[in-house]
Amino acid sequence: MPALYSRILLTASLMLCASSSFIYAKDSPPSTQDTTKASAQNIVGGIAIKVNNDPITLYEIQSLSAKQHISKTKAQEILIANRLKDQEIKRLNIVADDMRLEQEMESIAAQNNLSYQQFIQALYQQGLTPESYKAKLKDQIQTRELMRNILLSADTASEETMRKYYDTHKNEFVTADQVQTIRYSSKDPKLLERAIANTTLTLNGVEKTPEKLKLNMLNPQIAQMFAQLQNGEFSPILDAGNGSYVAFLVQEKSGDNTMSFEEAKGIIAQRLAQDHQEQILSEYFEKIKQKAHIEYVRQ
């Protein structure tokens, strides 16, 4: 079923975006790490399927079928799709290191008005350890990045289609000329997360500096990010180089600037890709499945 692959990717991405409900990692689809561990502990089940030589055991199929109340055939499809997804993540070298995971967890805690320690306690109350949560969070982050890579590499629109979109949606490309901000900077991204979560705090190691930014002087993608932020909102934490991290609190926007078609093309391509993302993801993974060596060892 071609749509299965896109649903797996879209589900993981939506779960990651819905960080206000931080227990989302608990019921994510099994990753290769999870299922490999399970198969090692239950080797008596034997290998049922090989996907490019990656094994899927009878135990995995039976467990997933029972847990999600689905047929064994459906469980096989899900496990095959997840193997192909994990293989693509590995092939494209998509990583989520410990610092990234800690930052995500700090951010999720802050969005739920919890301290980091309160967040960890909440995990334990839900039957999760920090290590198991990190493993599932890592899988979801990598899945989101894979989906983003697929969508950005998709050739979804001709020049004519993009031009038509630009001409009929010009108001979407009118941005402020300049933005008055407060620049938060630190060598420690965790401190920066705390400062963002509570702007009344004064923390050693976090500097706050007023800064006026002219958007036409910035990288187009960064300029677009500022254009989408509202007064009172923070930018994501950005790597400023030399071990420093920054975030910007938008205070006020002024002036009008209409992006040219050439400046807007990248944004238009992304929006058109998002409009057709399920089709793009389905076609992408169907091609991979056709090329994959899938061997059914036993039923």
Secondary structure, 3 states (H helix, E strand, C coil): CCHHHHHHHHHHHHHHHCCCCHHHHHHCCCCHHHHHHHHHHCHHHCEEEEECCEEEEHHHHHHHHHHHCCCHHHHHHHHHHHHHHHHHHHHCCCCCCHHHHHHHHHHHHHHCCCCHHHHHHHHHHCCCCHHHHHHHHHHHHHHHHHHHHHHHHCCCCCHHHHHHHHHHCHHHHEECCEEEEEEEEECCHHHHHHHHHCCCCCCCCEEEEEEEEEHHHCCHHHHHHHHHCCCCCECCCEEEECCEEEEEEEEEEECCEECCHHHHHHHHHHHHHHHCHHHHHHHHHHHHHHHCCEEECCC
